[in-house]
Amino acid sequence: MPADSPFSIETTRLEKRYGNVVALDHVDLAVPRAAVGLLGPNGAGKSTLLKILLGLTKATSGSAKVLGWDIDRQSRELRRRVGYMPEAETLAEGATAADFVAHMAEMSGLPRRAARQRAADVLYQVGLDEERYRLIKGFSTGMKQRVKLAQAIVHDPELVFLDEPTNGLDPLGRDEMLALIERIHRQLGILVVLSSHILDDVERVCDYVVVLDHGRVAASQPLRQPEEATADLHVRVGSHPEAFLRRLAEAGIAARPAGIEYATDEFIVSRDGDRTLDAIRDAAAESDASLRLLRPAARSLEDLYIDSVGAIPPEARAEPARRNGRARRGAA
């Protein structure tokens, strides 16, 4: 048994190349046991990372552990403890939901009788109790997604990887799927890694976020940072915003627009120790700009995503593209 690791995912200089194309570029991660969102633009390396962690493809170099288990040396033990809901359509449409999920339970090592009972229980949990004896080919997209979720958790894994679980769903179906994922994590205690391109999905379900860009880690941090005494301040004034900013600048306090459309009287004031609050009070009084709002500034996931992806140096972003170009020319 591995040591009881506090991390769900650990990688050290993990690299994956397809010929001259670099899919993952020395990825170092230490992700806590939480509901984790995996974000990034197309081609960022999300799917490649999932495949490596699941043992579906080998890394070119580097190492990784999932739940403390080495993905190369202890892959069999690891697979008993993880589930996977793929984005691609992989269902046996000529089978009933009960038969398919029970078969997947047997593939995970459950005895036949226990597998069928477990399949019935899990299909009930995902809302397919009455439809479990229907053929999958007659299911709607939302019902098929639920079957995929059921087969991912039928063997009661410690961690489940979900690849675009709301793909193709209408707003109601998407909301129901996210509620199921929340319940799986919060009530059943299964760790979740949610790979998605929809920021709202990650923001609703996850506690921690990893952002990949061009095969590199652009951000890895808690999604909801605690409000601390060091946080910047969101300020709105009732009048004379220009004079207010001048007074702050004279006091040596930096401020910038809050970035809210049509709101020219809202600013993010950089925290500079204990004197910041006094400087804001004095600037408002001296400029006759009444304070309408003063609170810690909260960064949205959208802010984090945009800032993180944009933080990759241009030369690093260009390198994989040049390699891709050489590979295409060589293939031609």
MARFI-329101 format. One record per residue (C-alpha): y negated, z negated, x negated; residue number from 1. Coordinates in steps of 0.25 Angstrom, whole numbers, plus 5000, padded with zeros to 4 digits. Layout:
# MARFI-329101
{pt {Y Z X} NUM} ...
//
This chain:
# MARFI-329101
{pt {5000 5000 5000} 1} {pt {4986 5003 4995} 2} {pt {4976 4992 4993} 3} {pt {4968 4989 5006} 4} {pt {4956 4999 5003} 5} {pt {4943 4996 5010} 6} {pt {4941 5011 5011} 7} {pt {4947 5022 5020} 8} {pt {4944 5033 5010} 9} {pt {4942 5033 4995} 10} {pt {4940 5045 4987} 11} {pt {4937 5046 4972} 12} {pt {4932 5060 4967} 13} {pt {4940 5067 4977} 14} {pt {4939 5082 4975} 15} {pt {4944 5094 4982} 16} {pt {4943 5109 4977} 17} {pt {4948 5121 4984} 18} {pt {4947 5131 4972} 19} {pt {4933 5131 4968} 20} {pt {4928 5125 4981} 21} {pt {4925 5110 4980} 22} {pt {4928 5103 4994} 23} {pt {4927 5089 4989} 24} {pt {4919 5085 4977} 25} {pt {4923 5071 4970} 26} {pt {4922 5063 4983} 27} {pt {4921 5048 4981} 28} {pt {4923 5040 4994} 29} {pt {4926 5026 4998} 30} {pt {4926 5025 5013} 31} {pt {4927 5012 5020} 32} {pt {4937 5010 5032} 33} {pt {4929 5014 5043} 34} {pt {4926 5026 5053} 35} {pt {4922 5036 5043} 36} {pt {4914 5049 5046} 37} {pt {4916 5061 5037} 38} {pt {4904 5070 5037} 39} {pt {4900 5083 5030} 40} {pt {4896 5097 5032} 41} {pt {4906 5108 5033} 42} {pt {4913 5110 5019} 43} {pt {4909 5096 5015} 44} {pt {4924 5092 5012} 45} {pt {4927 5083 5024} 46} {pt {4940 5090 5028} 47} {pt {4944 5091 5013} 48} {pt {4942 5076 5012} 49} {pt {4950 5073 5024} 50} {pt {4962 5082 5020} 51} {pt {4962 5075 5006} 52} {pt {4962 5061 5012} 53} {pt {4973 5065 5022} 54} {pt {4982 5071 5011} 55} {pt {4981 5085 5017} 56} {pt {4975 5091 5004} 57} {pt {4974 5086 4989} 58} {pt {4961 5083 4982} 59} {pt {4958 5091 4969} 60} {pt {4955 5078 4962} 61} {pt {4951 5064 4965} 62} {pt {4958 5053 4974} 63} {pt {4957 5047 4988} 64} {pt {4962 5036 4996} 65} {pt {4963 5034 5011} 66} {pt {4965 5019 5016} 67} {pt {4968 5016 5001} 68} {pt {4980 5026 5000} 69} {pt {4979 5037 4990} 70} {pt {4979 5050 4997} 71} {pt {4988 5056 4986} 72} {pt {4998 5045 4982} 73} {pt {4999 5038 4995} 74} {pt {4997 5050 5005} 75} {pt {5010 5046 5014} 76} {pt {5005 5032 5016} 77} {pt {4991 5037 5019} 78} {pt {4995 5047 5029} 79} {pt {5002 5036 5037} 80} {pt {4988 5029 5038} 81} {pt {4979 5040 5042} 82} {pt {4977 5050 5053} 83} {pt {4971 5064 5054} 84} {pt {4964 5071 5065} 85} {pt {4961 5085 5060} 86} {pt {4950 5094 5065} 87} {pt {4959 5106 5066} 88} {pt {4968 5108 5078} 89} {pt {4982 5103 5074} 90} {pt {4988 5100 5087} 91} {pt {5002 5104 5092} 92} {pt {4997 5110 5105} 93} {pt {5011 5113 5111} 94} {pt {5014 5098 5110} 95} {pt {5009 5087 5119} 96} {pt {4999 5077 5114} 97} {pt {5010 5066 5114} 98} {pt {5020 5074 5107} 99} {pt {5010 5078 5096} 100} {pt {5004 5065 5093} 101} {pt {5018 5058 5093} 102} {pt {5023 5069 5083} 103} {pt {5011 5065 5074} 104} {pt {5014 5051 5075} 105} {pt {5029 5054 5071} 106} {pt {5023 5062 5059} 107} {pt {5016 5049 5055} 108} {pt {5029 5041 5055} 109} {pt {5030 5035 5068} 110} {pt {5044 5035 5075} 111} {pt {5045 5044 5086} 112} {pt {5045 5034 5098} 113} {pt {5033 5027 5091} 114} {pt {5026 5040 5089} 115} {pt {5026 5044 5104} 116} {pt {5021 5030 5108} 117} {pt {5010 5030 5098} 118} {pt {5006 5044 5102} 119} {pt {5005 5040 5117} 120} {pt {4997 5028 5113} 121} {pt {4987 5036 5104} 122} {pt {4986 5047 5114} 123} {pt {4982 5037 5124} 124} {pt {4971 5031 5114} 125} {pt {4965 5045 5113} 126} {pt {4965 5048 5128} 127} {pt {4976 5057 5129} 128} {pt {4986 5048 5136} 129} {pt {4988 5057 5149} 130} {pt {4988 5070 5141} 131} {pt {4998 5066 5130} 132} {pt {5009 5075 5136} 133} {pt {5001 5087 5138} 134} {pt {5002 5099 5128} 135} {pt {4991 5098 5118} 136} {pt {4987 5113 5120} 137} {pt {4982 5109 5133} 138} {pt {4972 5099 5128} 139} {pt {4957 5100 5127} 140} {pt {4950 5099 5113} 141} {pt {4947 5085 5115} 142} {pt {4961 5081 5119} 143} {pt {4966 5088 5107} 144} {pt {4957 5080 5098} 145} {pt {4962 5068 5104} 146} {pt {4977 5072 5101} 147} {pt {4972 5075 5087} 148} {pt {4966 5061 5086} 149} {pt {4979 5055 5092} 150} {pt {4988 5061 5082} 151} {pt {4979 5056 5071} 152} {pt {4980 5041 5075} 153} {pt {4994 5041 5081} 154} {pt {5000 5034 5069} 155} {pt {4989 5023 5069} 156} {pt {4982 5027 5056} 157} {pt {4973 5018 5048} 158} {pt {4963 5030 5047} 159} {pt {4961 5043 5054} 160} {pt {4954 5056 5049} 161} {pt {4947 5063 5060} 162} {pt {4942 5077 5057} 163} {pt {4932 5082 5067} 164} {pt {4938 5075 5079} 165} {pt {4927 5079 5089} 166} {pt {4928 5094 5085} 167} {pt {4928 5102 5098} 168} {pt {4925 5091 5107} 169} {pt {4914 5091 5118} 170} {pt {4905 5079 5118} 171} {pt {4913 5071 5128} 172} {pt {4926 5074 5120} 173} {pt {4919 5071 5107} 174} {pt {4914 5057 5112} 175} {pt {4928 5053 5117} 176} {pt {4934 5057 5103} 177} {pt {4924 5049 5095} 178} {pt {4926 5037 5105} 179} {pt {4941 5038 5101} 180} {pt {4939 5039 5087} 181} {pt {4930 5026 5088} 182} {pt {4941 5019 5095} 183} {pt {4951 5023 5085} 184} {pt {4943 5017 5074} 185} {pt {4936 5005 5081} 186} {pt {4948 5000 5090} 187} {pt {4961 5006 5083} 188} {pt {4955 5003 5069} 189} {pt {4958 5017 5063} 190} {pt {4949 5021 5052} 191} {pt {4942 5035 5055} 192} {pt {4937 5046 5046} 193} {pt {4930 5056 5055} 194} {pt {4926 5069 5049} 195} {pt {4916 5076 5057} 196} {pt {4904 5085 5057} 197} {pt {4898 5078 5069} 198} {pt {4889 5067 5064} 199} {pt {4888 5060 5078} 200} {pt {4903 5058 5078} 201} {pt {4903 5051 5064} 202} {pt {4891 5043 5068} 203} {pt {4898 5038 5081} 204} {pt {4912 5034 5075} 205} {pt {4910 5031 5060} 206} {pt {4906 5020 5052} 207} {pt {4906 5027 5038} 208} {pt {4902 5041 5034} 209} {pt {4906 5051 5023} 210} {pt {4898 5063 5021} 211} {pt {4903 5075 5013} 212} {pt {4895 5086 5008} 213} {pt {4900 5098 4999} 214} {pt {4912 5089 4996} 215} {pt {4904 5077 4991} 216} {pt {4902 5064 4997} 217} {pt {4887 5064 5003} 218} {pt {4888 5051 5009} 219} {pt {4898 5039 5012} 220} {pt {4893 5027 5019} 221} {pt {4893 5019 5031} 222} {pt {4887 5026 5043} 223} {pt {4879 5015 5049} 224} {pt {4872 5008 5037} 225} {pt {4868 4993 5040} 226} {pt {4853 4991 5042} 227} {pt {4849 4984 5030} 228} {pt {4836 4979 5024} 229} {pt {4835 4990 5015} 230} {pt {4835 5001 5026} 231} {pt {4824 5011 5027} 232} {pt {4815 5009 5040} 233} {pt {4812 5018 5052} 234} {pt {4798 5016 5056} 235} {pt {4790 5022 5067} 236} {pt {4775 5020 5069} 237} {pt {4766 5021 5081} 238} {pt {4754 5029 5075} 239} {pt {4748 5033 5062} 240} {pt {4761 5037 5054} 241} {pt {4754 5044 5043} 242} {pt {4746 5031 5040} 243} {pt {4758 5023 5041} 244} {pt {4765 5031 5031} 245} {pt {4753 5031 5021} 246} {pt {4753 5016 5021} 247} {pt {4768 5015 5019} 248} {pt {4766 5025 5007} 249} {pt {4755 5016 5001} 250} {pt {4764 5004 5002} 251} {pt {4775 5012 4994} 252} {pt {4784 5013 5006} 253} {pt {4791 5027 5008} 254} {pt {4793 5032 5022} 255} {pt {4798 5046 5028} 256} {pt {4798 5052 5041} 257} {pt {4810 5047 5050} 258} {pt {4814 5061 5052} 259} {pt {4813 5060 5067} 260} {pt {4808 5073 5074} 261} {pt {4794 5072 5079} 262} {pt {4793 5057 5075} 263} {pt {4782 5057 5064} 264} {pt {4780 5042 5066} 265} {pt {4794 5037 5061} 266} {pt {4797 5035 5047} 267} {pt {4808 5030 5038} 268} {pt {4802 5019 5028} 269} {pt {4810 5017 5015} 270} {pt {4813 5002 5013} 271} {pt {4806 4996 5001} 272} {pt {4811 4982 5001} 273} {pt {4804 4971 5009} 274} {pt {4790 4977 5009} 275} {pt {4794 4989 5017} 276} {pt {4792 4982 5031} 277} {pt {4779 4976 5026} 278} {pt {4774 4990 5022} 279} {pt {4778 4996 5035} 280} {pt {4770 4985 5043} 281} {pt {4758 4986 5034} 282} {pt {4758 5001 5035} 283} {pt {4759 5001 5050} 284} {pt {4748 4991 5051} 285} {pt {4738 4998 5041} 286} {pt {4740 5012 5047} 287} {pt {4740 5006 5062} 288} {pt {4754 5013 5064} 289} {pt {4761 5004 5073} 290} {pt {4776 5002 5070} 291} {pt {4785 5007 5081} 292} {pt {4798 5006 5074} 293} {pt {4804 4999 5062} 294} {pt {4819 4999 5059} 295} {pt {4829 5002 5049} 296} {pt {4831 5017 5047} 297} {pt {4845 5021 5051} 298} {pt {4851 5034 5046} 299} {pt {4859 5043 5055} 300} {pt {4872 5049 5051} 301} {pt {4864 5062 5052} 302} {pt {4854 5057 5042} 303} {pt {4865 5053 5032} 304} {pt {4873 5066 5034} 305} {pt {4861 5075 5031} 306} {pt {4856 5066 5020} 307} {pt {4870 5065 5013} 308} {pt {4873 5080 5014} 309} {pt {4860 5084 5009} 310} {pt {4861 5074 4997} 311} {pt {4872 5083 4990} 312} {pt {4865 5089 4978} 313} {pt {4862 5104 4980} 314} {pt {4870 5108 4967} 315} {pt {4882 5100 4973} 316} {pt {4881 5107 4986} 317} {pt {4880 5121 4979} 318} {pt {4892 5119 4970} 319} {pt {4903 5119 4980} 320} {pt {4897 5131 4987} 321} {pt {4896 5139 4973} 322} {pt {4911 5135 4972} 323} {pt {4914 5140 4986} 324} {pt {4907 5153 4982} 325} {pt {4915 5155 4970} 326} {pt {4928 5152 4977} 327} {pt {4925 5163 4988} 328} {pt {4921 5173 4978} 329} {pt {4934 5170 4970} 330} {pt {4942 5172 4983} 331} {pt {4935 5185 4986} 332} 
//
